[in-house]
Amino acid sequence: MVGLNHRTASVELREKLAFPEYGLGPGLDKLREYPHISEGVILSTCNRTEVYCVVDDREEGRQDILNFLESTREIDQQAFIPYTYTYASRDVIRHLFQVVSSLDSMVVGEPQIAGQVKNAYQAAQGKGCTGPILNRLFGHALSVGKRVRTETDIGSKAVSVSYVAVELAKKVFPRLEGCKAFLVGAGEMGELTARHLLDNGVREVLVASRSLERAERLAARFGGQAVPFMDSIRYMADVDIVITSSAAPHHLITERDVLAVMGLRGGRPLFLIDIAFPRNIDPQVGKIENVFLYDIDDLKSIADSHLEDRNKEATRAKNTIIETEVEEMASWLYSLEAVPTIKLLRQEVEKIRDQKTRKALARLKDLSDEDKDQIVALTKLITNAILHKPITTLKESANRKNGYIYLQALRHLFGLDDHSDRKTK
């Protein structure tokens, strides 16, 4: 696997090497043409481009992938090689399992990557670019991702400021459905928080901005209502959640303002989210009864603690689930080499020969020990003669480009994978 991601490359370089959805099919067609590549999957997201391949030679295969990226993305490979990483064999397995489990994501625990890996695999499969190895690898990877999400709390706590604000709002109000929010100011984070509140059931958003035109555009985007900026305090009496993200250099909402507002609310709680810097709301407001005030530092502190919890869960997943699953996949991969397959084939045939011979000899009670020994020797000669040609062919094809396909076919025909799975479990 050759790739680059958010840790190794700038967004500009990642954009140049990304495969848009319309370019993925042609890219897969091109990948199949390279001489040392027999299977391939292209995983391309905003944070990473990775090419997974089965190759007949490690160094030649890596060069084929680099040439492929240079050709299809029309960028000199010397411009991106310093920012790439290369994994082989067991390390590819481990990396993919961590990627699909979101342990390698910019935000650990984010849920989108599993679907992106699945889509990349299905696209390659639909183009006939996958075979026994990548089918097994990506199928196993998707089950590993599901296991990590099910058996750990890696995605259970919000780690963005806007999501934390929504989670806190849920603690103040038993149900967000029916609540009304008020966005004061046109900051990007405030807008994002309002969007998350709507996604979680808030029924309406009022918007106030120093620019009425800007307020009207935002309100239209939310399906809400624009109100005059100068009347912001008056509208606070009718809403449940206030989000401030104005660039004003002073407090827009004071303790006196909120005391007056609370007198008109009939005991209903008021939740204030101050995402502005400098702060738009006087910190003394948070001391008023039934008023819940959080500023950007409060939200970031909670988000950071949640991220720390996710990182602990990520470490636990790597040390337990991931390593166990890597070992299982690596054992299967090793079994596709000629020597272990031939050994397992001989063991399986010898077991059958021995069982059938013993059963037959038990019925032939009049035979002498010498005759029985001759029969046993004859059965061994017959099985060796039958196995000679298949084993010779396996050895000869093992180092060819698609040699592993013969090994996989033989394991399937003789049920050797079933035997191996039972032994492993």
C-alpha positions in Angstrom: 0.0 0.0 0.0 1.3 3.4 -0.9 -0.6 6.5 0.3 -0.5 9.9 1.9 -2.9 11.5 4.5 -3.6 14.6 6.6 -0.6 13.9 8.8 2.0 13.7 5.9 0.7 16.1 3.2 -0.9 19.5 2.9 -4.4 19.9 1.8 -3.2 21.3 -1.5 -1.2 18.2 -2.3 -4.0 15.9 -1.1 -6.4 17.6 -3.5 -4.0 17.0 -6.4 -3.7 13.3 -5.7 -7.4 12.7 -4.8 -9.7 10.7 -7.1 -13.1 12.4 -7.5 -16.0 10.0 -7.8 -16.2 10.4 -11.6 -12.5 9.6 -11.9 -12.4 6.5 -9.7 -13.7 4.1 -12.4 -11.2 5.1 -15.0 -8.5 5.1 -12.3 -9.2 1.5 -11.5 -9.2 0.5 -15.1 -5.7 2.1 -15.5 -4.4 0.4 -12.3 -5.2 -3.0 -13.7 -2.8 -2.4 -16.7 0.3 -2.3 -14.6 2.4 -5.4 -15.0 3.2 -6.2 -11.4 -0.3 -5.5 -10.0 -2.9 -8.3 -9.9 -5.5 -6.8 -7.5 -6.1 -3.2 -6.4 -8.4 -0.8 -4.4 -8.2 3.0 -4.4 -9.3 4.7 -1.2 -9.6 8.4 -1.7 -11.2 10.9 0.8 -10.6 14.5 1.7 -8.0 13.3 4.2 -6.2 10.5 2.4 -5.4 8.8 -0.9 -4.2 5.2 -0.5 -3.7 2.5 -3.1 -3.9 -1.1 -1.9 -2.5 -3.7 -4.2 -1.5 -7.4 -4.5 1.8 -7.4 -6.3 4.2 -10.1 -7.5 7.3 -8.1 -6.5 7.4 -5.7 -3.6 9.7 -3.0 -5.1 8.4 -3.3 -8.6 4.8 -3.2 -7.3 5.6 0.0 -5.3 7.0 1.6 -8.4 4.0 0.6 -10.4 1.7 2.4 -7.8 3.9 5.5 -7.9 3.9 5.5 -11.7 0.1 5.0 -11.6 -0.4 8.1 -9.3 1.9 10.2 -11.5 0.1 9.3 -14.7 -3.5 9.5 -13.5 -3.1 12.6 -11.3 -0.7 14.3 -13.8 1.9 15.3 -11.2 5.6 14.4 -11.1 6.1 11.7 -8.5 9.2 13.5 -7.2 6.8 16.2 -5.9 4.8 13.8 -3.8 7.1 10.8 -2.9 8.5 12.6 0.2 5.0 12.9 1.6 4.0 9.2 1.0 4.2 6.2 3.2 4.5 2.5 2.1 3.3 -0.6 4.0 3.7 -4.2 3.0 2.3 -7.5 4.2 1.2 -7.5 7.9 1.7 -3.7 8.1 -0.9 -3.2 5.4 -3.4 -5.3 7.3 -2.8 -3.3 10.5 -3.0 0.0 8.8 -6.3 -0.7 7.0 -7.9 -2.1 10.2 -6.9 1.1 12.0 -8.2 3.3 9.1 -11.6 1.6 8.9 -11.9 1.7 12.7 -11.3 5.5 12.5 -8.1 5.2 14.7 -6.1 6.9 11.9 -8.6 9.7 11.3 -8.2 13.4 11.8 -11.0 13.1 14.4 -10.6 9.7 16.2 -13.9 7.9 16.3 -15.6 9.7 13.4 -18.1 7.4 11.7 -17.8 8.3 8.0 -14.6 6.4 7.2 -16.2 3.0 7.4 -18.6 3.8 4.7 -15.9 5.4 2.6 -13.8 2.2 2.8 -16.8 0.1 1.9 -17.6 2.3 -1.1 -13.9 2.1 -2.3 -13.9 -1.7 -2.0 -17.2 -2.1 -3.8 -16.1 0.2 -6.6 -12.9 -1.9 -7.1 -14.9 -5.1 -6.9 -17.4 -3.8 -9.5 -14.5 -3.1 -11.9 -13.1 -6.6 -11.4 -10.0 -5.2 -9.7 -10.2 -7.4 -6.6 -9.6 -11.1 -6.1 -9.2 -13.6 -3.3 -6.7 -11.6 -1.2 -8.3 -8.1 -1.3 -11.8 -9.6 -1.0 -10.8 -11.3 2.2 -8.8 -8.3 3.5 -11.5 -5.7 2.9 -14.3 -8.0 4.1 -12.4 -8.7 7.2 -11.5 -5.0 7.7 -15.2 -3.9 7.5 -16.0 -6.5 10.2 -13.1 -5.2 12.4 -14.4 -1.6 12.1 -17.8 -2.7 13.2 -16.4 -4.6 16.1 -14.3 -1.6 17.3 -17.4 0.6 17.2 -19.5 -2.0 19.0 -17.0 -3.1 21.7 -15.5 0.3 22.6 -16.8 3.8 23.3 -14.6 5.4 20.7 -17.4 7.4 19.1 -19.6 8.0 22.0 -18.6 11.5 23.0 -18.6 14.7 21.0 -15.2 16.2 20.2 -16.1 19.3 18.2 -17.1 22.5 19.9 -20.4 22.7 18.0 -21.4 19.2 18.9 -20.5 19.7 22.5 -22.8 22.7 22.6 -25.7 20.5 21.4 -24.9 17.8 23.9 -25.0 20.3 26.7 -28.3 21.7 25.4 -29.7 18.2 25.6 -28.9 18.1 29.3 -30.7 21.4 30.0 -33.8 20.5 27.9 -35.2 17.0 28.2 -36.2 17.3 24.5 -34.9 19.7 21.9 -37.9 19.1 19.7 -40.0 22.3 20.0 -37.2 24.5 21.3 -36.4 27.8 19.6 -32.8 29.0 19.1 -31.5 32.5 18.5 -28.2 33.1 16.6 -26.7 36.5 17.4 -23.9 37.3 15.0 -22.7 35.6 11.8 -19.6 33.7 12.9 -18.9 30.3 11.2 -18.9 28.3 14.4 -22.1 29.8 15.6 -23.7 29.0 12.3 -22.5 25.4 12.5 -23.9 25.1 16.1 -27.3 26.4 14.9 -27.2 23.8 12.1 -26.5 21.0 14.6 -29.3 22.2 16.8 -31.7 22.0 13.9 -30.5 18.6 13.0 -31.3 17.5 16.6 -34.9 18.7 16.7 -34.9 22.5 17.3 -37.9 23.7 15.5 -36.9 27.3 14.6 -33.9 29.6 14.5 -34.0 33.4 14.7 -31.0 35.2 13.3 -29.6 38.7 14.1 -26.6 40.3 12.5 -25.2 43.8 12.1 -25.8 43.2 8.4 -29.6 42.6 7.9 -28.8 41.2 4.5 -26.4 38.7 6.0 -29.0 37.8 8.6 -31.7 37.2 6.0 -29.4 34.9 4.0 -28.6 32.8 7.0 -32.3 32.7 8.1 -33.3 31.5 4.7 -30.7 28.8 4.9 -32.1 27.6 8.2 -35.7 28.1 7.2 -35.9 30.7 10.0 -36.5 34.4 10.6 -34.2 37.4 10.5 -34.7 40.0 13.2 -33.1 43.5 13.8 -29.7 43.3 15.6 -30.6 46.2 17.9 -33.6 44.3 19.2 -31.7 41.1 20.2 -32.3 41.4 23.9 -36.1 41.7 23.4 -36.2 38.4 21.4 -34.4 36.5 24.0 -37.5 36.3 26.1 -39.2 34.0 23.6 -36.3 31.6 22.8 -34.7 28.7 24.7 -31.2 28.7 23.3 -29.0 31.7 22.5 -25.8 31.4 20.4 -23.6 34.4 20.2 -20.8 34.7 17.6 -20.5 38.4 16.8 -17.2 40.1 16.2 -18.3 42.9 18.6 -15.4 44.1 20.8 -17.6 44.4 23.9 -20.3 42.5 25.7 -23.6 42.5 23.8 -25.5 40.8 26.6 -25.1 42.0 30.2 -26.2 40.7 33.6 -28.9 43.4 33.8 -30.2 42.3 30.3 -30.6 38.7 31.3 -32.2 39.5 34.7 -34.8 41.5 32.8 -35.3 38.7 30.3 -35.7 36.0 33.0 -38.5 38.0 34.6 -40.5 37.5 31.4 -39.9 33.8 31.0 -42.1 32.4 33.8 -39.3 30.2 35.2 -38.2 28.6 31.9 -34.5 27.9 31.7 -32.3 29.9 29.3 -29.2 28.3 27.7 -26.5 30.6 26.4 -23.6 29.6 24.1 -21.0 32.3 23.8 -18.6 31.2 20.9 -17.3 34.7 20.2 -13.9 36.0 21.0 -13.8 38.5 22.7 -16.8 37.2 24.5 -20.3 38.6 23.7 -21.9 37.8 27.1 -20.9 39.1 30.5 -19.6 36.1 32.5 -21.7 37.3 35.5 -24.7 36.1 33.6 -23.8 32.5 34.4 -24.5 33.2 38.1 -28.2 33.9 37.5 -30.6 31.2 38.6 -31.9 28.9 35.8 -29.4 30.4 33.3 -26.8 28.1 31.8 -23.8 29.9 30.2 -20.9 28.3 28.4 -18.2 30.1 26.5 -15.7 28.9 23.9 -13.1 27.8 26.6 -15.7 25.8 28.4 -16.8 24.0 25.2 -13.2 23.4 24.1 -12.2 22.0 27.5 -15.1 19.5 27.4 -14.3 18.6 23.8 -10.6 18.0 24.7 -11.6 15.8 27.6 -13.8 13.8 25.3 -11.0 13.5 22.8 -8.7 12.2 25.5 -11.3 9.6 26.4 -11.6 8.6 22.7 -7.8 8.3 22.5 -7.8 6.0 25.5 -10.4 3.9 23.7 -8.3 4.0 20.5 -5.3 2.6 22.4 -7.4 -0.1 23.9 -8.8 -1.1 20.5 -5.3 -1.2 19.0 -3.8 -3.3 21.8 -6.7 -5.8 21.9 -9.1 -6.0 18.9 -6.8 -4.8 16.1 -3.8 -6.9 17.0 -5.9 -10.0 17.4 -7.6 -9.5 14.1 -4.3 -8.7 12.3 -2.9 -12.0 13.5 -5.9 -13.9 12.2 -5.7 -12.2 8.8 -1.9 -12.6 8.6 -2.2 -16.3 9.4 -4.6 -16.7 6.5 -2.4 -14.7 4.2 0.6 -16.9 5.1 -1.4 -20.0 4.4 -1.7 -18.9 0.8 2.1 -19.5 0.3 2.9 -22.9 -1.3 4.7 -24.6 1.6 1.9 -24.3 4.2 -0.8 -25.1 1.6 1.1 -28.2 0.5 1.7 -29.3 4.1 -2.0 -28.9 4.9 -3.1 -30.7 1.7 -0.8 -33.7 2.6 -2.2 -33.7 6.2 -5.8 -33.7 5.0 -5.3 -36.4 2.4 -3.2 -38.5 4.8 -6.0 -38.3 7.4 -8.6 -39.5 4.9 -6.3 -42.3 3.7 -5.6 -43.5 7.2 -9.2 -43.4 8.2 -10.4 -45.3 5.2 -7.6 -47.9 5.3 -8.2 -48.6 9.0 -11.9 -49.1 8.4 -11.2 -51.5 5.5 -8.6 -53.5 7.3 -11.0 -53.9 10.3 -13.3 -55.8 8.0 -10.5 -58.0 6.5 -9.8 -60.0 9.6 -8.2 -63.0 7.8 -5.3 -61.1 6.4 -1.9 -61.6 7.9 0.1 -58.6 9.3 2.4 -58.8 6.3 -0.6 -58.5 3.9 -2.0 -55.6 5.9 1.4 -53.8 5.8 1.4 -54.2 2.0 -2.1 -52.7 1.7 -1.1 -49.7 3.8 2.0 -49.2 1.7 -0.1 -49.5 -1.5 -2.5 -46.8 -0.3 0.4 -44.5 0.5 1.8 -45.0 -3.0 -1.5 -44.3 -4.6 -2.1 -41.0 -2.6 1.5 -39.9 -3.3 1.0 -40.5 -7.0 -2.3 -38.6 -7.1 -0.7 -35.7 -5.3 2.5 -35.5 -7.3 1.2 -33.5 -10.2 -0.9 -31.0 -8.3 1.9 -30.3 -5.8 4.5 -29.9 -8.6 2.2 -27.5 -10.4 1.6 -25.5 -7.2 5.4 -25.1 -6.6 5.9 -24.0 -10.2 3.1 -21.4 -10.2 3.8 -20.1 -6.7 6.1 -17.3 -7.8 4.0 -16.3 -10.9 1.9 -13.1 -10.9 -1.4 -14.9 -10.2 0.1 -18.0 -8.6 -1.8 -17.5 -5.3 -5.1 -18.0 -7.3 -4.1 -21.6 -7.9 -3.3 -22.0 -4.1 -6.7 -20.4 -3.2 -8.6 -22.6 -5.7 -7.0 -25.8 -4.3 -7.7 -24.7 -0.7 -11.3 -24.1 -1.7 -11.7 -27.4 -3.6 -10.3 -29.5 -0.8 -11.9 -27.5 2.0 -8.6 -26.6 3.5 -9.7 -23.1 4.6 -12.6 -24.7 6.6 -10.1 -27.0 8.2 -7.7 -24.1 9.0 -10.6 -22.0 10.5 -11.7 -24.8 12.7 -8.1 -25.3 13.9 -7.7 -21.6 14.6 -10.9 -21.3 16.6 
